[in-house]
Amino acid sequence: MGIIVRQSISNTVISYIGIALGFVLTILMFPHILTPDQYGLTRVLISASFISSQFAHLGFQNLVIRYYPFFKKAAPEKHGFLFWIITIPVIGFLIFSAVYLVASDTIIQYYSERSPLFVDYYLWVIPLTLFIIYFEVLNNYLRSLRDSTTGSVVNEVLQRFISIIVLAIYFFEWISFGQFITFFILSYLSQPLIVGIQIWRKQELQLVPNFSIIRKKLIKGMASYSLYSMLGGLTTVIVWNVDIMMLGSMAGLDDTAVYSIAFYICTVITVPQQSIYKIAAPLLSDFIKSKQWGEVETIYKKSSLNQIIPGLLIFGLIWLHLDKLYMILPDIYAAGLWVVFIVGIGKLTGMVCGLNGVILSNSKHYRVSFYTNIILVVITVVANYLLIPAYGIEGAALASAMAIIIYNGVKYLYVLIKMKLQPFSMKTLWVILLGAFTIYISHAWVDFSSIWLDMVIKSIIFPLTFLAPILYFKVSPDINELLESLRTYLAR
């Protein structure tokens, strides 16, 4: 996992810089500058656009990683693959835009009672969808070129920095709220533009198609894959965003804002998972294509262990200090405390299951993701429909956690049964039990009246008791090797 470790380190550093900016933006600025319904509006716009983009790119987001090795091998210098991934999504975007405009009356009726502010700005979903489409497609092309860091910088650092600037301008009342939304949406245009420039710098901006590569069998295979990828991706994004959309319509934008803050806190847990995924997906695609199943199994097992260790560390630190974190937010947001716990457990489940989704989507079993996702969407929508009225934001959290557990459980079983691969070992169970025990000890046994002393002591005891046995017994050789590399680098 040498290249995975190296680039995942870079992506992790970038991600945590982005998290620092995200903390400033999401915890210190948004809740104190925007009203809850205004902040909830931004979350609903983004969630709606992410769902829409999965339909509009017609499956080419995932097709890029799967088929780039084929085009590159067929014509290394002039494969023209970029032409197709730029032009085909235009068709999907035009279809989406037409459907969205035709359905505008239904959208207005659905949100007018509890989220009237969304009705005033719902048309911004169309351009935001376009920006997201081309960032995702171009970024996956760049990842296929073994550059997973540029997209991370653009999405996790630059985008948040621009949002901070726009929000600050609104805070000083130099622009109206309507103008703030305009600049906020347009800031997403920077993402595909910068990624496109990076592709050009790598001399891979091949906009002339190579028709000699195109064969009927290839077209049929790409069409089939893109269809299942589009539907599978659409259902996946619906699962991860439907809670925001349904909260907006069933509970209102205020509850959506509270839930979004809590959900954002949980995203910190999955940074190691995202970092490993960005570089491992293209490698797994190559290994699966060349049927190097030993390499696939090695990455699968290591991804599980190397994700759950930092995941438990981050979750523990968040949970031990969560009550202090909510002290700096307006009182309304404290209702999200148990949302963080519930969703956090769900995300840890996804991390420990490793890269099962990547393996499925790049194998001959890629259709399975679609079929299981259809069932999952139904379960998620029904769960949200039943649990939100009964339990509010905690009901949405339970539905999200349930979705994550079912989603990963089904993929795990399928990969195990059909491909004889599984990510777990006794080390995995040992790490989970150790993490749960050290979190409990740090929470139950460390309690000082001084808030600052309590935070400091817990921040020392928990990482020490959790990581020391893992490092001493070399549970994950990759983590020991990483720390040794860092020590050697710092000693220079």
N, C-alpha and C positions, 0 to 999 in steps of 0.2 A: 504493500500500500504506500510505497514511497511517494509517488506523484500525488496520490490522494491526500496523504498527510501534509505534504508541502503546501499544496494549493488550498487545502481546507484550513490550514493555519492562516494563510492570507485572507481567506474569506471570513474566518472567525474574527480576526482583528478588524476587518472592515465592518463586519456585522455589529461588533460591539461599539465601534465608533458611531455607527448608525443608531445603535440603541441609546448611546449617550445623547445624541441629538434628538432621538425619539422621546427620551425622558424629558428633555427640555420642552419639546413641542407638545407631547401628549399629557404630561403630568403637570408641568409648570406653566404652560401657556394656554393651550386650548380650554381647559376647564375654568381658567381665571379670566380669559378674554372673551370667549364666546359663551352665550347662554347654553344650557343643556340641549335645547331643541336645535340651536344652530350647529352645535358640534355633532349632534345626532344626524343632522342633515348631511354633513360631509361624509359620515360613515355609510349612510344609506346610498348616496351617490356612488361611492367607490364600490360598495358591494354589488350594486345593480350593474355597474359597468364591468366588473370582473365576471359576473355571470354571463352577461351579454357577449363579452369577448370570446368566451369559450365556444359559443355558437358561431360567431362571426368569422373566426379564423379558419373554419372548416377543417379542423384537425391538423393544420399544418404546424402548429406549435410543437407537438411531439413527433410529427413526421420528420422534421428537420434532423433530429438526433438519430433516428432510425435509418434514414436513407442517405444521409450525407456520406458515410463511408462507401456506399455503392457508387455514387456519382464521382467521388474523389478517385476511386480506384479505376473507374471506366475512362476518365479523362482528367488526369491530375492537374493539368494547367488550364483547361478551358471546359470545365464541366457545366457551367452556367446554371447551377442549382439555385443560386440566389434569385434568378429571374422568376422562377416558379413560385418561390415562397413569398415573393413580394406581390406578384400579380394575382394569384388565386384568391388570397384573403380579401381582395377588393370586392369580389363577387359576394362573398359571405357578408361583408359589411353593408353592402347596398341592400341585400335581402333583409338583414336585421333592421336597418334603418326604416325600411318600408313597413315592416311588421310592427315596429315600435310606434311609429306614427299612427298607423291604423288603430292600434290598441290604446291610444292616448286617453280616450274617454273612460275606458275600463280602469286604467292606472289612476286617473284623477279620482274616480269614484272610490277606489280601494283605499286611497290614502287621505282623502279630503277630511274625514272626521277626526282622526287622531294625529295626523301628520300633515296639516295644511301647508306647512312651509315647503315640504317636498314638492307639492303640486306647483309651486311657483318656479321651481328650478329643475323639474324632471327632464327637460329637454337637453340639459347638459350631459346626460348619460350618453348621448350619441357621440359627440366629439371625444369624450373621455374613453369610450369604448375603442374608438379608432386608435388613440395613442397607446392604449394597453395592448391591443392586438400586435402592433408593429414593434413594440418593445419586446414582447415575449417571443415573437418569431425571430427577430434579428438577434436577440440575446441568445437564443438556442443555437442559432447559426454560429455565433461567436464562441459559444461553449464547445461546439463541435471542432472549432479551431484550437482547442485546448486553452482558451482564455475564459476562465470563469470569474475573474476578478473585476473586469471592467463593468459588467452588468451589476455586480454587487455594489460597486462604488456609486454608480448612477442611481440605482434603485434605493439603496439603504443610506447613503450619505448625502449625495447631491440633492435628491428629491426632498429630503427632510430639511436640508439647509435652506432651500428655496422657500419651502412652506413656512419656516421660521421667519424669514424676511417678510413674506407677504402678510403673515399674521401680525408682525410687529408694525407694519405700515397701517394695518387696520386698527391696531391698538391706539396709535397716535391720531386716529380719526382723519387720516389723509385720504382715505377711500371709504366708500359706503360698503355695507355688507354684500350688496349685489356685486360690486366691483371686486370685493375680496373673493367671492365664489368664482368669478371670471378668471382672475389671476391664478387662483388655486387650481382650477381645472387646466388652464393653459400651461401650468408648470410641468404637467406630465408629458407635454410635447418634447421637452428636453431629453427625455429618456431614449426614444428611438433615434433621435438626431445624433446624439453622442455615440451610441452604439454603432450607428451607420458610419460615422466618421472613423471609428476604430477599425471596422471591417475594411474601409478604404485604406487606412494606414497599413494594414496587413497585406495589401494588394490582393484582396479577395473580393472586391466589389465587382463581381462578374455579372453584368446585367444583360449579356447576350446569351440567349439559350443555345444549347448544343442539342439539336434535334436528332443527331446520330445516336445519342444514348437512348432516346425514347423508343420503347417497344410496347406493343399491345399488352404483353404480359406484365411489364413494369407499370403501365398506366393502371391496369386492373388491380395489381397489388397495392399500389399507392392509394387508389381510390377507396379500396376496401379498408385499408389501414386508417386513412384519414377520417373515414366515416365513423368507424368504431372509436377512433381517438377523439373525434369531436364530441360524440355522444358520451363517451366515457369521461372526458375532461369536463364536459358540461355538467354531468351529474355530480362529479367530484366537487366542482366549485359551488354548485347549488348547495351541497351538503355543508360546506364550510362557510357559506354566506347566507343561507336561508334564515338562520336565526336572527340576523340583523334585519333582514327584510321583513320578517314576520313580526318582530318586536316593533318595528316602525309602524306597521299597520294595526297591530292588535293591542299594543301597550302605549305607543307614542314615542316621539323622538327623545324625550327626557330619559326614559328607561333605556332607550337605545344607546344614549351617551354613557350612562352608568355601566352598562354591559360592555360597551366598546373599550372603556378604560380598563376594566378587569381583564378582558380578553387580550388587550395589548400587553398587559403585564405578563400574561402566560406565553406570549410569543417569544419572550426572552429565553424561555426554556429550550425552544427548538432551534436556536441558532447553530449549535454544533451539527444537528441533523441537516439543516439547510446547507451548511458549508460542505459537508461530506457528499450530499446529494449532487451538488452542482458539478463537481469534478468526477464523481463516481459513475454518473449516468452515461456519459460518453464512453468511458472505459468498459463498463458492463455491456454496452451495445456492441463494441468491438469483440469482446470475449464471447458473447453469445453468438454473434454472427460466425465466428471462427470455431464455435463449439468447444471452447476451452472451459469446460464445466468445473474443473478443479479451481481455476482462478475465480470463477463466479462464486463458488461456495466459500472460498477464502474471504472474498470481499463481503459476502453476505454475513458471515459470522462475525467478522471484525467490525462491520458497520453497526451491528446490534450492540456489542459490548462498548465500542468507542462512542456510541451515542448515549447510552443509558448512564454511563459514569458522569460525564459533565451535566447531563440532564438532571440527574438526582442532586448533584451539587448545587446547581442553579435553583432548582425547585426548593430545596431546603433553605437556602439563603433568603429566597423570596418569602417563604411562609413564615420564617422566624422573625422577619422584620416587616411583615405586611401591615400590621396595625399601626406602626410608626409611619409607614408610607402614606396611609390614608389620612393621617393627621395634617398633611400639607395640602390636601385637596378640600374643596368645598364639601360640606357635610353630606350633601345628597349622594356623593360618590361612594361613601362608606358602605352602602348597601351591596356593593360588589365583592365584598371580602370572600364569601363562600363560593362565588362564581370562580374566583381564582383557584381555589382548592379543587373544585370539581373538574374544571376544564384542564387544570394542570395535571391531574391524574390521567385524564384521557390522553393528553399529549405525551406523557411518559410511556403510555402503552404503545402509542404509535412509534416512538423512538426505539423501544426494545425489540420491536418486530423487524427492525433493519430495513433493507432496501427491497422488500418484497414487491412493491409496486413497480419499481424500475425493472426488475427481472421479468415480471409478467408482461409489461408493455413493450419490451424489446425481444420477446420470444414469440413462438408461433401461437402461444396462448393469449395473445393480447386482447382477443375478443372477450375473454372472461371478465376483464376489468369493467367492461360495459354492462354485461349482464348482472354482475354483482352490484354495480353502482345503481342500476335501476331499482333494485330491491331496497338498497340503502337510502335512496332519495325518498321512496315511499315511507320507509320507517322514520326517517328524519322529519319529514313534513308532518306526518301524523303525530309524532312525539312532541314536536313544537306546538302543534295545534291543540294538543291535550294538556301539555304541561305549562305552557305560558299563561293561560287563563288561571290555572290553579296555583302556580308557584312563581309567576312573574319571571324575572331575570334568572333566578335559580332553576326554574323549569327549563329555560332555554339552555342553560349550562348543562343540565342533566341530559338534554337531547343531544347536545354537541358531543359530550363525553361518550354517550351511548353510540353515536355515529362513528366516532374514531375507533372505538373498541370493536364494533362489528365489522367495520371496513377493513381493519388490519387483520382481524381474526379470520375472516373469509379468505383473504389473500394468502395469509400464512398457511392455512389448511390446503389450499389449492396447490401452492408451490411445493408443499411437503408431499402431497399425494401424487401429483403428476410429474414432478421434477426431482423428487427425492432429495430436496434441499431444505434445510431448516437452520435458523440463526442462533439457536439457544445452546447453552452448555451449563454445567454446574457453576461455572464462574458467573454466569448471568444471574442465577438465583442467589448466589452468595452476595453479589453486589447489591441486589434489590433489598435483601434482608438487612444488610449492613446499613444501607441508606435509610431505610425506615427506622431502624433502631437508633441511629445517631441523630436523626431529626427529632425523634421522640425524646431522647435524653437531653438534647440541647434545649428543647422547648419546655419540658417538665421540670428539669433540675436547675436550670439557670434562670433566675428571676431577681433582678435588682430594681430597687425603687428609682434609681437614676436611669432615665431612658438611654442616655448616651453610653453609660457603662454597660447596660444590658446589651446594647447593640454590639459594642466592641467585643465583649466576652463571648457572646454567641457566635460572632463572626470569626472568632479564633477557634473555639472548641469544636464547632461542627465540621469545618473543613479539615481540621487536624485529625479528629477521630474517624472521619470518613475516608480521607485520602491516604493517611499513613499506612494502614494495612494493605490497601490496594497497591501502593507503590512498593512497599516492603516485599510483598509476595509476588510482585510482577504479574498481577492479574491481567493487565493489558500491556504487553511488551511495547506496543506502539506509543502509549502514553509515557512509559519510562524512557523510551528512545527520544521522544519529543522533548521531555524535560532535560535530558542529558544534552541534546543539541542546543537548547536554549542556554543551558549553563555554560557550555563551551563557547557559544557565541558571545555571551556577556563577559566572559573571562578574557576575551581578546583585548 
